[in-house]
Amino acid sequence: MKKIFVLAAGLFLFAGAVHAQSPIKFGIKGGLNLSNIIKDDGNNNFETKVNPGFNAGITVDIPIIESIAFTPELLYSTKGYKLTSNYGEFTQTTNFIDVPILASIKLGGSGLNLVAGPQVSFLLSTKNKFKTDMGQIEQQVNEDSDKFKKSLVGGVIGFRYDINNTVDLHGRYALDFQKNNENASSSTPEYKNQVFSVGFGYKF
């Protein structure tokens, strides 16, 4: 958690440093996550499907040159996946703090922007749920360092459409470049998170 605050503080200090040179805008955003996984090596002989979730957080829009801006974000984001077997339905939900460090490039004279850049994700918690005809079992996973990576590096690409100077509509795809662990098992497979998301933003 300390890493999150240090990184966030650095981003906002940078925003303050350039404020005298160019006007910046702070904002809030939120939206729908459609998350799934890309399976890696190990015991991964199963098919997965989307586990819907959400994201919400704060943004900064810092103009650099004409048509290009630096737009870091700090987001709470839920991810995970679902699978159905002969025994029932399994759902894993992971909670992250995502820090996308993005560039926004305005395309033409419209409000459409291309956004892309790296992302660092910090794992907060994992919950497993197994549902059968006999009932439902929920388990809060103990995320010791030997089982799960606590931070992951990934990338983001997508668009933002500025409806006006304060409200925008956005959509994007995020993919982890690192897998969640190094020692796969049937209960904890190796995988990389992937998330399609859509939402709205509001700038002050």
Order of alpha helices (4+ residues) and beta strands (2+ residues): alpha-beta-beta-beta-beta-beta-beta-beta-beta-beta
